[in-house]
Amino acid sequence: MKEHVEKLYTLSRKPSRRIVGLMSGTSLDGLDVALCRAEGSGPETRLQVEHFKTVPYEEGFRNAVREIFAKRQIDFQQLVLLNPDIGLQHARMILGCLSEWGISASEVDLIASHGQTVFHAPQKQHGISGFPNATLQIGDGDHIAVKTGIITLSDFRQKHIAAGGEGAPLAVYGDYFLFSQKGENRILLNMGGIANFTFLPGNLEASLVFTTDTGPGNTLLDAFTRLHFGQPFDQNGGIASTGTIDETLLNALKDAPFFGQPFPKTTGPEVFSPDYVMNAMQVAARNDIRPQDLIATLTRFSAETIAEAIRSTMPGSNAFEVYASGGGAHNPILMGAIGRLLGKNIRLIDELGVAGDAKEAVLFAVLANEAVAGEAVYFGEKKGVPGVSMGKISFPG
């Protein structure tokens, strides 16, 4: 153990660290693997993405996770078995990427593993008195560390909850350290399964940084595109472009307690599930809606709730630029609708030097770098952004 602690101490004092950042989102497309070189820490962080790849998941893996994902009742043995199995699968994917890139495991200092979210339950969502915010990501860090031989940081969201947050969004830390720009107010919008954004003030004042989930991003679009069209997602918004928005259904979809809750807030597919949509269809008497009209309406649902969240938290000023990332950034119908609603040209995060598809994996590399080499950063006395380091440390031996 002593040698690992000494190595960690040495890493904390190095001028730069080579870190593999991992992200596996709720869409279950695959594992994002970003090999990064990080210098400094906090607002002085400088990061270069040396390599990036998304390793696709096999359909059997996706189905195994879907059996326990965002469900109140599951086969508990399935959960227990998947925890180490996902860790081992991710470890093999990391080693495969490193081999492809001609890099040995000994040349990597740290792995930052987000894990696979299987349930997210903030207190305002579960509503059970006496119980705190909660979330669960599986894919055990010890298995990754032992299999790869690389010190691994994982389970980042638990410290966020322990310090008073809801376990999400975590992008705010890396967003602030990497993408703040003096003189430009920025909204960094990420549209994964759930959409969220970070506000970065142009005066660089950390206490003014703000982050929140807005509601669905792609989770409902993907689910009903799979159901009705046998495709994993609505590529380039092609299906939505052929449909007509149903305003009655749209209003029913927007009639959810989440949208009336104060910001900042988090949510997940546990709330915005296919059952949620089916219930809204019954309320709106739209059970016979054409599939392409449903996809068009769900796209508009995501766009309106994103735009309304931004507008309600940025009152009285239009002086900000919006940079988008995540799967939704590839959907021109969704992007165009958000832009029109905000009166903005929605730009891509790629303009700021990091590919949008790599951003979340990169941001977890930043969190690992902060845990090992960073100092506390004060984000003000507000909910959602506790100034803490995150990530449990797993040694290889």
C-alpha positions as CSV (number, residue, x, y, z in Angstrom):
1,M,0.0,0.0,0.0
2,K,2.8,2.4,0.9
3,E,4.2,2.4,-2.7
4,H,0.8,3.3,-4.1
5,V,0.4,6.2,-1.6
6,E,3.9,7.4,-2.4
7,K,3.1,7.2,-6.1
8,L,-0.1,9.2,-5.6
9,Y,1.9,11.8,-3.7
10,T,4.4,12.0,-6.6
11,L,1.6,12.4,-9.1
12,S,0.1,15.3,-7.2
13,R,3.4,17.2,-7.5
14,K,4.1,16.4,-11.2
15,P,3.9,19.3,-13.7
16,S,1.4,17.3,-15.7
17,R,-0.5,14.1,-15.5
18,R,-1.7,11.7,-18.2
19,I,-5.3,10.7,-17.4
20,V,-7.8,8.4,-19.2
21,G,-11.3,9.9,-18.7
22,L,-14.3,7.6,-19.2
23,M,-18.0,8.3,-19.7
24,S,-20.8,5.9,-20.2
25,G,-24.1,7.7,-20.6
26,T,-27.7,6.7,-20.2
27,S,-28.1,6.2,-24.0
28,L,-25.8,3.1,-23.7
29,D,-24.1,3.9,-27.0
30,G,-20.7,2.9,-25.8
31,L,-17.8,3.9,-23.6
32,D,-16.2,7.2,-24.3
33,V,-12.4,7.0,-23.7
34,A,-10.4,10.2,-23.7
35,L,-6.6,10.1,-23.1
36,C,-5.8,13.6,-21.7
37,R,-2.7,15.4,-20.5
38,A,-3.5,17.8,-17.7
39,E,-1.3,20.5,-16.4
40,G,-2.0,22.6,-13.3
41,S,-5.3,22.6,-11.5
42,G,-8.4,24.7,-10.8
43,P,-8.8,27.7,-13.0
44,E,-5.1,27.2,-14.1
45,T,-5.9,23.8,-15.6
46,R,-4.6,23.3,-19.1
47,L,-5.7,20.1,-20.8
48,Q,-4.9,18.5,-24.1
49,V,-6.9,15.6,-25.6
50,E,-4.3,13.3,-27.1
51,H,-6.7,10.5,-28.2
52,F,-10.4,9.9,-28.1
53,K,-12.6,7.0,-29.1
54,T,-16.1,5.7,-28.4
55,V,-16.0,1.9,-28.0
56,P,-19.5,0.7,-29.0
57,Y,-21.4,-1.6,-26.6
58,E,-22.7,-4.9,-27.9
59,E,-26.5,-5.2,-27.9
60,G,-26.4,-8.0,-25.2
61,F,-24.6,-5.6,-22.9
62,R,-27.2,-2.9,-23.5
63,N,-30.0,-5.2,-22.8
64,A,-28.4,-6.5,-19.6
65,V,-28.1,-2.9,-18.3
66,R,-31.7,-2.0,-19.4
67,E,-33.0,-4.8,-17.3
68,I,-32.0,-2.8,-14.2
69,F,-31.8,0.7,-15.5
70,A,-34.1,3.4,-13.9
71,K,-36.5,0.7,-12.5
72,R,-37.9,0.6,-9.0
73,Q,-38.1,-3.2,-9.1
74,I,-35.2,-5.3,-10.5
75,D,-33.4,-8.6,-10.2
76,F,-30.9,-7.6,-7.5
77,Q,-28.5,-10.4,-8.4
78,Q,-28.3,-8.8,-11.9
79,L,-27.2,-5.5,-10.3
80,V,-24.6,-7.2,-8.2
81,L,-23.2,-9.2,-11.1
82,L,-23.1,-6.2,-13.4
83,N,-21.1,-4.0,-11.0
84,P,-17.8,-5.9,-11.4
85,D,-18.6,-7.1,-14.9
86,I,-18.9,-3.5,-16.2
87,G,-15.7,-2.6,-14.4
88,L,-13.9,-5.5,-16.2
89,Q,-15.4,-4.7,-19.6
90,H,-14.4,-1.1,-19.3
91,A,-10.9,-2.1,-18.2
92,R,-10.6,-4.3,-21.4
93,M,-11.8,-1.4,-23.5
94,I,-9.2,0.9,-22.0
95,L,-6.4,-1.5,-22.6
96,G,-7.7,-2.1,-26.2
97,C,-7.6,1.7,-26.8
98,L,-4.2,2.1,-25.3
99,S,-2.9,-0.7,-27.5
100,E,-4.4,0.8,-30.6
101,W,-2.8,4.2,-29.7
102,G,0.6,2.6,-29.1
103,I,0.7,3.5,-25.4
104,S,1.5,1.2,-22.5
105,A,-0.5,1.2,-19.3
106,S,2.7,2.3,-17.4
107,E,2.6,5.6,-19.4
108,V,-0.8,6.5,-17.9
109,D,-1.0,8.1,-14.4
110,L,-4.7,7.8,-13.6
111,I,-8.1,6.6,-14.9
112,A,-11.2,8.6,-14.2
113,S,-14.3,6.4,-14.4
114,H,-17.8,7.8,-14.2
115,G,-19.3,4.3,-14.2
116,Q,-22.8,3.4,-15.5
117,T,-25.7,5.2,-13.9
118,V,-28.5,2.8,-13.0
119,F,-30.7,5.0,-10.8
120,H,-30.8,8.7,-9.8
121,A,-33.0,9.7,-6.9
122,P,-32.7,13.3,-5.6
123,Q,-34.8,13.9,-2.5
124,K,-37.2,16.2,-4.2
125,Q,-37.8,13.4,-6.7
126,H,-38.2,10.4,-4.3
127,G,-40.0,12.5,-1.7
128,I,-39.4,10.1,1.1
129,S,-39.0,11.8,4.5
130,G,-35.7,11.1,6.3
131,F,-33.8,10.0,3.3
132,P,-31.2,12.2,1.5
133,N,-30.4,12.7,-2.2
134,A,-29.2,9.5,-3.8
135,T,-27.7,8.1,-7.0
136,L,-26.0,4.9,-8.0
137,Q,-23.4,4.3,-10.7
138,I,-21.9,0.8,-11.1
139,G,-18.7,-0.5,-12.7
140,D,-16.4,-1.1,-9.8
141,G,-13.2,1.0,-9.7
142,D,-11.2,-1.7,-8.0
143,H,-11.7,-4.1,-10.9
144,I,-10.6,-1.4,-13.3
145,A,-7.5,-0.6,-11.3
146,V,-6.4,-4.3,-10.8
147,K,-7.1,-5.2,-14.5
148,T,-5.3,-2.2,-16.0
149,G,-2.6,-1.7,-13.3
150,I,-3.5,2.0,-13.2
151,I,-4.7,4.0,-10.2
152,T,-8.4,4.6,-10.7
153,L,-10.7,7.3,-9.4
154,S,-14.4,6.5,-9.6
155,D,-17.8,7.0,-8.0
156,F,-17.5,10.8,-8.3
157,R,-21.1,11.6,-7.5
158,Q,-21.3,10.4,-3.9
159,K,-19.1,13.2,-2.5
160,H,-21.2,15.8,-4.3
161,I,-24.2,14.4,-2.5
162,A,-22.4,14.1,0.8
163,A,-21.5,17.8,0.6
164,G,-25.1,18.8,0.0
165,G,-25.5,18.5,-3.8
166,E,-27.8,16.2,-5.7
167,G,-25.0,14.2,-7.4
168,A,-25.5,16.1,-10.7
169,P,-24.7,18.0,-12.9
170,L,-20.9,17.5,-12.3
171,A,-19.9,19.1,-15.6
172,V,-19.8,22.5,-13.9
173,Y,-16.3,22.0,-12.4
174,G,-14.5,21.1,-15.6
175,D,-16.6,23.7,-17.5
176,Y,-15.4,26.5,-15.2
177,F,-11.8,25.4,-15.2
178,L,-11.5,24.7,-19.0
179,F,-14.0,26.9,-20.8
180,S,-14.4,30.2,-18.8
181,Q,-13.4,33.2,-20.9
182,K,-13.0,36.7,-19.5
183,G,-15.4,39.1,-21.2
184,E,-17.9,36.5,-22.5
185,N,-20.8,35.1,-20.6
186,R,-21.2,31.5,-21.7
187,I,-23.9,28.9,-21.5
188,L,-22.5,25.4,-22.0
189,L,-25.4,23.2,-22.9
190,N,-25.0,19.4,-22.8
191,M,-27.8,17.3,-24.3
192,G,-27.3,13.7,-23.4
193,G,-30.2,11.6,-22.2
194,I,-31.0,14.4,-19.8
195,A,-30.1,18.0,-20.8
196,N,-28.2,20.3,-18.5
197,F,-26.3,23.6,-18.7
198,T,-23.6,25.5,-16.9
199,F,-23.5,29.3,-16.8
200,L,-20.0,30.8,-16.9
201,P,-19.8,34.5,-16.1
202,G,-17.5,36.6,-18.2
203,N,-16.0,38.2,-15.0
204,L,-14.7,34.7,-14.1
205,E,-16.3,35.0,-10.6
206,A,-16.7,31.4,-9.4
207,S,-19.5,32.3,-7.0
208,L,-21.7,33.3,-10.0
209,V,-21.3,30.0,-11.7
210,F,-24.7,28.2,-12.1
211,T,-25.6,24.7,-13.2
212,T,-28.8,22.7,-13.5
213,D,-30.6,20.0,-15.3
214,T,-33.4,21.2,-17.6
215,G,-35.3,17.9,-18.3
216,P,-35.2,15.5,-21.2
217,G,-32.5,15.7,-23.8
218,N,-32.5,12.6,-25.9
219,T,-33.8,9.9,-23.6
220,L,-37.4,10.0,-24.8
221,L,-36.5,10.6,-28.4
222,D,-34.2,7.6,-28.4
223,A,-36.7,5.4,-26.6
224,F,-39.6,6.0,-29.0
225,T,-37.3,6.0,-32.1
226,R,-36.2,2.5,-31.1
227,L,-39.9,1.5,-30.4
228,H,-41.5,2.8,-33.6
229,F,-38.6,2.8,-36.1
230,G,-36.1,0.2,-34.9
231,Q,-33.3,2.8,-34.9
232,P,-31.2,3.8,-31.9
233,F,-31.8,7.5,-32.4
234,D,-33.3,10.0,-34.8
235,Q,-30.3,10.6,-37.0
236,N,-30.0,14.2,-38.0
237,G,-33.6,14.8,-36.9
238,G,-34.8,13.1,-40.0
239,I,-37.9,11.6,-38.5
240,A,-38.9,14.7,-36.6
241,S,-38.6,16.7,-39.8
242,T,-41.4,14.7,-41.3
243,G,-43.8,15.0,-38.4
244,T,-46.1,17.7,-37.1
245,I,-45.9,19.0,-33.5
246,D,-49.0,18.2,-31.5
247,E,-49.6,21.2,-29.2
248,T,-52.1,19.4,-26.9
249,L,-49.6,16.5,-26.2
250,L,-46.8,19.0,-25.9
251,N,-48.7,20.8,-23.1
252,A,-49.4,17.6,-21.4
253,L,-45.8,16.6,-21.5
254,K,-44.8,19.9,-19.9
255,D,-47.2,19.4,-17.1
256,A,-44.8,17.7,-14.7
257,P,-43.9,18.7,-11.1
258,F,-40.2,18.8,-12.1
259,F,-40.8,21.9,-14.2
260,G,-42.3,23.8,-11.3
261,Q,-39.4,23.1,-8.9
262,P,-36.9,25.8,-8.2
263,F,-33.5,25.8,-9.9
264,P,-31.0,24.2,-9.6
265,K,-32.4,20.7,-9.8
266,T,-31.6,17.3,-11.3
267,T,-33.7,14.6,-12.8
268,G,-33.3,11.4,-14.8
269,P,-35.0,8.7,-16.9
270,E,-36.6,7.5,-13.7
271,V,-39.0,10.4,-14.2
272,F,-38.9,11.0,-17.9
273,S,-39.6,7.5,-19.0
274,P,-41.7,5.9,-21.8
275,D,-44.4,5.5,-19.2
276,Y,-44.4,9.2,-18.6
277,V,-45.0,9.8,-22.3
278,M,-47.7,7.2,-22.5
279,N,-49.5,8.8,-19.5
280,A,-49.3,12.2,-21.2
281,M,-50.7,10.7,-24.4
282,Q,-53.7,9.4,-22.4
283,V,-54.3,12.8,-20.7
284,A,-54.1,14.5,-24.1
285,A,-56.3,11.8,-25.8
286,R,-53.5,11.3,-28.3
287,N,-53.0,7.5,-28.1
288,D,-53.4,7.2,-31.9
289,I,-50.8,9.9,-32.7
290,R,-48.6,9.1,-35.7
291,P,-45.1,8.0,-34.7
292,Q,-43.4,10.7,-36.7
293,D,-45.7,13.3,-35.1
294,L,-44.7,11.9,-31.7
295,I,-41.0,12.2,-32.5
296,A,-41.5,15.8,-33.7
297,T,-43.4,16.6,-30.5
298,L,-40.8,15.0,-28.2
299,T,-38.1,17.0,-30.0
300,R,-40.0,20.2,-29.4
301,F,-40.6,19.2,-25.8
302,S,-36.8,19.0,-25.2
303,A,-36.2,22.2,-27.1
304,E,-38.8,24.2,-25.2
305,T,-37.9,23.0,-21.7
306,I,-34.2,23.7,-22.4
307,A,-34.9,27.2,-23.7
308,E,-37.3,28.0,-20.9
309,A,-34.8,26.9,-18.3
310,I,-32.1,29.1,-19.7
311,R,-34.4,32.1,-20.1
312,S,-35.8,31.7,-16.5
313,T,-32.3,31.6,-15.0
314,M,-30.8,34.4,-17.2
315,P,-33.4,37.1,-16.6
316,G,-33.1,40.5,-18.2
317,S,-30.1,39.9,-20.3
318,N,-29.4,38.3,-23.7
319,A,-25.7,38.9,-23.3
320,F,-24.5,35.3,-23.4
321,E,-23.3,32.8,-26.0
322,V,-24.5,29.1,-26.1
323,Y,-22.2,26.3,-26.9
324,A,-23.7,22.8,-27.3
325,S,-22.4,19.3,-26.8
326,G,-23.8,15.7,-26.4
327,G,-25.8,13.7,-28.8
328,G,-28.5,16.4,-29.1
329,A,-25.9,18.7,-30.7
330,H,-26.0,16.4,-33.8
331,N,-29.7,16.9,-34.2
332,P,-30.3,20.0,-36.4
333,I,-34.1,20.0,-35.7
334,L,-33.5,20.2,-31.9
335,M,-30.6,22.7,-32.3
336,G,-32.6,24.9,-34.6
337,A,-35.6,25.0,-32.4
338,I,-33.5,26.0,-29.3
339,G,-31.8,28.7,-31.3
340,R,-35.1,30.2,-32.5
341,L,-36.6,30.1,-29.0
342,L,-33.5,31.8,-27.6
343,G,-32.9,34.1,-30.5
344,K,-29.4,32.8,-30.6
345,N,-27.1,31.0,-33.0
346,I,-26.3,27.9,-31.0
347,R,-22.6,27.1,-31.5
348,L,-20.7,23.8,-30.9
349,I,-18.4,23.3,-27.9
350,D,-15.8,22.1,-30.6
351,E,-15.1,25.8,-31.2
352,L,-13.6,26.0,-27.7
353,G,-11.0,23.3,-28.4
354,V,-12.7,20.0,-27.2
355,A,-14.8,17.8,-29.4
356,G,-18.3,17.7,-28.2
357,D,-18.5,13.9,-28.2
358,A,-15.4,13.8,-25.9
359,K,-16.4,16.5,-23.5
360,E,-18.0,14.5,-20.7
361,A,-15.1,12.0,-20.6
362,V,-12.7,14.9,-20.6
363,L,-14.5,16.5,-17.7
364,F,-14.1,13.4,-15.5
365,A,-10.4,13.5,-16.3
366,V,-10.5,17.1,-14.9
367,L,-12.3,15.9,-11.7
368,A,-9.6,13.2,-11.2
369,N,-6.9,15.8,-11.7
370,E,-8.5,18.0,-9.1
371,A,-8.8,15.2,-6.6
372,V,-5.1,14.4,-6.9
373,A,-3.6,17.9,-7.5
374,G,-6.2,20.5,-6.9
375,E,-7.1,23.0,-4.1
376,A,-10.5,23.9,-2.9
377,V,-12.4,26.3,-5.1
378,Y,-15.2,28.3,-3.5
379,F,-18.4,28.5,-5.6
380,G,-20.4,30.5,-3.2
381,E,-23.1,29.6,-0.7
382,K,-25.6,28.1,-3.1
383,K,-27.0,24.7,-3.8
384,G,-25.7,22.5,-6.6
385,V,-22.0,23.4,-6.6
386,P,-20.2,22.4,-3.4
387,G,-16.5,23.2,-3.5
388,V,-15.2,19.6,-2.9
389,S,-12.9,17.1,-4.5
390,M,-14.6,14.0,-5.8
391,G,-13.7,10.5,-6.6
392,K,-12.9,7.3,-4.6
393,I,-9.3,6.1,-5.2
394,S,-8.6,2.4,-6.1
395,F,-5.1,1.2,-6.1
396,P,-4.0,-1.6,-8.5
397,G,-2.7,-3.8,-5.7
